[in-house]
Structure formats: structure tokens, C-alpha cells
Amino acid sequence: MIGPGFSNLDLAVSKTWNLGEPARLEVRWETFNVLNRSNFDIPNRTLGTANLGVITSAKSPREMQFGVRLSF
């Protein structure tokens, strides 16, 4: 059984600053599933059940994360 297609658009934005010779600061913002599309899981494949062929769950909605890294 073939499930629905999976389509995602991810985006990352980052900025790096040099803080002297050995140190560097990076600020990063990442967004997964930017368009917030519904990405459904595969249908139920268990023969003999009432849910055969029914999609009962989906992948994660839009998620964002923010990070700061100091390298020295």
C-alpha cells in the first residue's frame, strides 16, 4: 500500500560575529515545515481490521528552534 507524498520546506537563518582572534559567536534560527503542510503517515496495513487503509496520524506540524553557539 502506498501512502501520500511527503513535502517539506525547511529554512535556516544564521549570523556569525567574530569576537576577537580566537572567539566566534553564531546565532541561528531554524524552521522545519515552513509552509505548515499536513504530511500524513501511511495508511493502516493490518488485514482483517476495520481501519484497513485508514490514515490515523500525521507528521509533526511546523517546528522552530533558536540556537546560540560560542566557539573559542
Backbone as JSON, one array per atom type, in Angstrom:
{
  "sequence": "MIGPGFSNLDLAVSKTWNLGEPARLEVRWETFNVLNRSNFDIPNRTLGTANLGVITSAKSPREMQFGVRLSF",
  "N": [[0.85, -1.16, 0.0], [0.61, 2.18, -0.85], [1.44, 5.27, 0.55], [0.46, 8.76, 1.13], [2.17, 11.53, -0.49], [5.21, 13.12, 0.72], [5.99, 16.27, 1.67], [8.1, 18.86, 2.38], [9.35, 22.01, 3.49], [12.17, 23.47, 4.59], [13.9, 25.96, 6.53], [16.71, 27.93, 7.32], [18.33, 30.47, 9.13], [21.19, 32.31, 9.78], [23.66, 34.13, 11.66], [26.95, 35.25, 12.04], [29.4, 36.44, 14.26], [32.66, 37.73, 14.71], [34.54, 37.66, 17.58], [37.02, 38.84, 18.35], [40.33, 37.37, 18.05], [40.4, 34.44, 18.78], [37.72, 33.83, 19.3], [34.27, 33.25, 18.38], [30.91, 34.03, 17.67], [27.83, 32.58, 17.0], [24.53, 32.96, 15.92], [21.53, 31.32, 15.42], [18.57, 30.5, 13.66], [16.16, 28.15, 13.04], [13.65, 26.72, 11.01], [11.32, 24.21, 10.56], [9.26, 22.59, 8.2], [8.09, 24.93, 6.99], [5.88, 25.93, 5.5], [3.83, 24.74, 6.83], [2.46, 22.41, 6.0], [0.23, 19.62, 5.87], [1.45, 16.51, 6.53], [0.76, 13.41, 6.07], [0.84, 10.19, 7.7], [1.52, 6.76, 6.67], [-1.18, 4.66, 5.45], [-3.17, 2.41, 7.52], [-2.13, -0.94, 7.53], [-3.0, -3.42, 8.34], [-4.46, -6.42, 7.78], [-7.86, -7.48, 7.95], [-8.85, -5.78, 9.86], [-10.98, -3.06, 10.97], [-9.92, -0.62, 10.35], [-8.42, -0.78, 8.02], [-6.51, 0.62, 5.53], [-6.99, 3.19, 6.39], [-5.92, 6.44, 7.3], [-4.53, 7.46, 10.24], [-2.88, 9.21, 11.59], [-0.46, 11.93, 11.61], [2.56, 13.61, 10.49], [4.87, 15.79, 12.28], [3.79, 19.19, 13.0], [4.61, 22.59, 11.99], [7.79, 23.43, 13.21], [10.08, 25.24, 15.24], [13.38, 26.32, 16.06], [15.84, 27.87, 18.08], [19.16, 28.89, 18.34], [22.33, 29.49, 19.97], [25.77, 29.73, 19.6], [28.95, 29.66, 20.97], [32.17, 29.78, 19.99], [35.53, 29.05, 20.73]],
  "CA": [[0.0, 0.0, 0.0], [1.4, 3.39, -0.97], [0.87, 6.39, 1.29], [0.52, 10.07, 0.49], [3.51, 12.1, -0.66], [5.75, 13.86, 1.85], [6.55, 17.5, 1.14], [8.54, 19.74, 3.46], [10.24, 23.11, 3.16], [12.88, 23.88, 5.8], [14.59, 27.22, 6.37], [17.64, 28.27, 8.4], [18.94, 31.79, 9.02], [22.23, 32.42, 10.81], [24.56, 35.29, 11.63], [28.17, 34.97, 12.8], [30.23, 37.59, 14.63], [33.99, 37.43, 15.24], [34.73, 38.35, 18.85], [38.46, 38.78, 18.59], [41.05, 36.33, 17.31], [40.02, 33.03, 18.91], [36.3, 33.62, 19.64], [33.27, 33.5, 17.35], [29.55, 33.84, 18.16], [26.87, 32.29, 15.93], [23.12, 32.93, 16.29], [20.89, 30.53, 14.35], [17.13, 30.24, 13.78], [15.78, 27.12, 12.07], [12.22, 26.41, 10.94], [11.05, 22.98, 9.82], [7.91, 22.6, 7.66], [7.77, 26.36, 6.96], [4.54, 26.16, 4.97], [2.91, 24.06, 7.74], [1.65, 21.46, 5.25], [-0.1, 18.36, 6.52], [2.17, 15.36, 5.98], [0.11, 12.28, 6.7], [1.54, 8.91, 7.75], [1.0, 5.75, 5.75], [-2.44, 4.06, 5.93], [-3.12, 1.16, 8.29], [-1.93, -2.06, 6.61], [-3.33, -4.67, 9.02], [-5.61, -7.07, 7.16], [-8.88, -8.0, 8.85], [-9.28, -4.78, 10.84], [-11.89, -2.05, 10.42], [-9.14, 0.56, 9.94], [-7.58, -1.08, 6.87], [-6.46, 1.7, 4.54], [-7.34, 4.48, 7.0], [-4.79, 7.2, 7.84], [-4.95, 7.89, 11.58], [-1.92, 10.12, 12.21], [0.29, 12.81, 10.7], [3.89, 14.02, 10.96], [4.88, 16.99, 13.11], [3.5, 20.46, 12.35], [5.76, 23.5, 11.94], [8.63, 23.49, 14.41], [11.15, 26.22, 15.16], [14.37, 26.26, 17.13], [16.76, 29.0, 18.13], [20.39, 28.45, 18.99], [23.48, 30.38, 20.07], [26.99, 28.94, 19.81], [30.17, 30.43, 21.19], [33.35, 28.95, 19.68], [36.8, 29.69, 21.06]],
  "C": [[0.9, 1.24, 0.0], [0.68, 4.53, -0.25], [0.96, 7.69, 0.52], [1.95, 10.59, 0.4], [3.92, 12.93, 0.56], [6.45, 15.09, 1.29], [6.87, 18.44, 2.3], [9.42, 20.84, 2.89], [10.85, 23.58, 4.46], [13.68, 25.14, 5.5], [15.5, 27.45, 7.58], [18.25, 29.64, 8.1], [19.98, 31.89, 10.13], [23.08, 33.66, 10.58], [25.74, 34.96, 12.53], [28.94, 36.26, 13.03], [31.57, 37.09, 15.13], [34.2, 38.29, 16.47], [36.21, 38.38, 19.23], [39.05, 37.6, 17.86], [40.5, 34.93, 17.54], [38.51, 32.79, 19.05], [35.38, 33.99, 18.48], [31.89, 33.17, 17.93], [28.62, 33.64, 16.97], [25.47, 32.23, 16.53], [22.38, 32.3, 15.12], [19.42, 30.32, 14.68], [16.75, 29.28, 12.66], [14.28, 26.87, 12.16], [12.05, 25.18, 10.05], [9.56, 22.97, 9.44], [7.37, 24.04, 7.66], [6.34, 26.63, 6.5], [3.44, 25.49, 5.79], [1.93, 23.15, 6.98], [1.37, 20.22, 6.08], [0.62, 17.24, 5.81], [1.67, 14.12, 6.71], [0.98, 11.03, 6.67], [0.91, 7.93, 6.77], [-0.3, 5.16, 6.32], [-2.2, 2.78, 6.72], [-3.07, -0.01, 7.31], [-2.28, -3.41, 7.23], [-4.6, -5.27, 8.42], [-6.58, -7.57, 8.23], [-9.31, -7.01, 9.92], [-10.18, -3.76, 10.16], [-11.15, -0.83, 9.9], [-8.24, 0.3, 8.75], [-7.66, 0.05, 5.85], [-6.77, 3.08, 5.08], [-6.08, 5.14, 7.56], [-5.24, 7.79, 9.17], [-3.98, 8.85, 12.25], [-1.18, 10.92, 11.15], [1.66, 13.11, 11.32], [3.77, 15.32, 11.75], [4.48, 18.24, 12.33], [4.75, 21.33, 12.33], [6.47, 23.52, 13.29], [9.73, 24.5, 14.18], [12.12, 26.0, 16.31], [15.35, 27.4, 16.97], [18.0, 28.54, 18.86], [21.47, 29.53, 18.96], [24.69, 29.51, 20.36], [28.17, 29.88, 19.93], [31.35, 29.47, 20.97], [34.6, 29.74, 20.06], [37.92, 28.7, 21.04]]
}
